[in-house]
Amino acid sequence: MSFSEQDHAYMRRALALAEKVLYLTDPNPRVGCVIVKDGIVIGEGATQKVGGPHAEVMAIQDAKHRGYANQLAGSTFYVTLEPCSHFGRTPPCADALVTHQVGRVVVASLDPNPLVGGKGIAKLREAGIQVDYPLLAEEALAINTGFISRMAAQRPWTWTKLACSLDGKVALNNGVSQWITAEPARRDGQHWRARSSVVLTGIGTILKDNPLLNVRAIATERQPIRAVIDGQFQIPEDAQIFNGSPVWIFTHTDNSAKRVRLQAKNVDVIVLPKKGEYIDLAEVWQVLMQRGINEVHVEAGPTLNGALLEAGLIDELLIYMAPKILGPGQSLFNLPALSDLSAVKQFTWVEQLAVGQDLRLRLRAKERWNTLLQAIV
């Protein structure tokens, strides 16, 4: 399909609207919509928090508010995700477009949700509406990576945030790590917490740092759930993380009395089987998927990061590298020694960006990314 420069410009505008609700819509996808008639933008909008209007409805309401209600027929809608065709918390968006007799719909990416999966486009075409796709699908995937991963691959998209020195150390030998990076990098990390569904750590980090792990320095209506991998259920009952907001504890050691006491603090203790000596991390990720988790933001130490990497559960690396040399210290990942380079964990560069005096590096598991991309085009 060939798209014009105007098509690209309007879709980029729709993608920008979707980016503005990165922190809001979870577990629903972030979607933007722009309505154009005779070269004029007559309405635009983005999906609201769960239970609220979707992007197409917001854009229609905006057009009516601007006085363009009679211009909707024959207009072109630019939407970053295929319009839904099923009744959920809200009516189908595809029906709204049919009702208003729009002329054309340009879609960035298909919706891999089995309840949609091309049905929205089929419904529009059956009504005689021209539908063109995909346009800027990879940019759309970057906004909804977790949702698309959960729908197409039945697992949340997971990145681990790491702060390290030039020589790849996350802490001194004695465990001291605050602070390797400067304030701008730490503040930038809050964005990644805010867009995630879950901020996850290990019991080692809880015992060492007693973190709160909530979103700070960013305005957001929605705080992600905090989760802890704590196989032996060692977490202190007065840990700072228990501040009244939801916390999930994944363990293989049940203690019913402690579990009941923590439930009073809005803590959900999830007992799962062991795999060898430790909790089965694949089972943890299965629970996360079943509970509608799209994006997992990991902030943990070398032991849990190494275990997640070995289990194949890390999709993306988010590394803040400081211009410092630490010398002997703790590495990014605790991993077994390899005897052959063919067994290395391979990632692909996505971004290198200066953040204050530090460098933000992003890398992805290329095959997983490409699999998701194929699912939406």
TAKA-V422684 format. One record per pair of residues at least 24 apart in sequence whose C-alpha atoms are under 7 Angstrom apart, sorted by the first residue. I is the first residue (numbers start at 1). J is the second residue. Records with the same first field share a line. If there is no record, write none. Layout:
I->J + J
//
This chain:
10->34 + 78
11->78
14->78 + 79 + 80
15->80 + 140
17->45 + 46
18->46
19->143
22->195
23->194 + 195 + 220 + 222
24->48 + 49 + 221 + 222
25->49 + 50
26->197
27->292 + 293 + 294
29->144 + 147
30->143 + 144
31->55 + 80 + 81
32->79 + 80
33->59 + 77 + 78 + 79 + 80
34->59 + 77 + 78 + 79
35->59 + 75 + 76 + 77 + 78
36->75 + 76 + 77
37->71 + 75 + 76
42->68
51->89 + 90
53->90
56->93
57->93
72->100 + 102
73->100 + 101 + 102 + 103
74->101 + 102 + 103
75->102 + 103 + 104
76->102 + 103 + 104 + 105
77->104 + 105 + 106
78->105 + 106 + 107
79->106 + 107 + 108
80->107 + 108 + 109 + 140
81->107 + 108 + 109 + 110 + 111
82->107 + 109 + 110 + 111 + 120 + 121
83->120
84->116 + 120
85->116 + 119 + 120
86->115 + 116
94->120 + 123 + 124
98->124 + 127
102->129
103->129 + 130
104->129 + 130 + 131
105->130 + 131 + 132
106->131 + 132 + 133
107->132 + 133 + 134 + 135
108->133 + 134 + 135 + 136 + 137 + 140
109->133 + 134 + 137 + 140 + 376 + 377
110->376 + 377
111->376
112->148 + 151 + 152 + 375 + 376
113->151
134->377
137->377
138->373
141->373
146->294 + 295
147->294
148->372
149->372
150->289 + 294
152->372 + 375
154->289
155->285 + 286 + 289
156->289 + 293 + 294 + 295 + 296
157->294 + 295 + 296 + 315
158->295 + 296 + 297 + 313 + 314 + 315 + 316
159->296 + 297 + 298 + 314 + 315 + 316 + 317 + 318
160->297 + 298 + 299 + 314 + 316 + 317 + 318
161->298 + 299 + 317 + 318 + 319
162->318 + 319 + 320
163->319 + 320 + 321
164->320 + 321 + 322
165->321 + 322 + 323 + 324 + 325 + 326
166->321 + 322 + 323 + 324 + 325
167->325 + 326
168->331 + 332
169->326 + 329 + 330 + 331 + 332
170->330 + 331 + 332
171->329 + 330
172->326 + 328 + 329 + 330
173->328 + 329 + 330
180->322
181->322 + 358
184->355 + 356
185->320 + 355 + 356 + 358
190->215 + 216 + 218
193->297
194->223 + 224
196->224 + 295 + 296 + 297
197->224 + 225 + 293 + 294 + 295 + 296
198->224 + 225 + 226 + 227 + 295 + 296 + 297
199->224 + 225 + 226 + 227 + 296 + 297 + 298
200->226 + 227 + 228 + 296 + 297 + 298 + 299
201->227 + 228 + 229 + 298 + 299 + 300
202->228 + 229 + 230 + 300 + 304
203->228 + 229 + 230 + 235
205->300 + 301
210->239 + 240
211->240 + 241
212->240 + 241
213->241
231->278 + 279
251->279
252->279
302->331 + 332 + 333 + 334
303->333 + 334
305->333
306->333 + 334 + 335
315->364 + 365
316->363 + 364 + 365
317->362 + 363 + 364
318->361 + 362 + 363
319->360 + 361 + 362
320->358 + 359 + 360 + 361
321->358 + 359 + 360
322->358 + 359
323->358
//
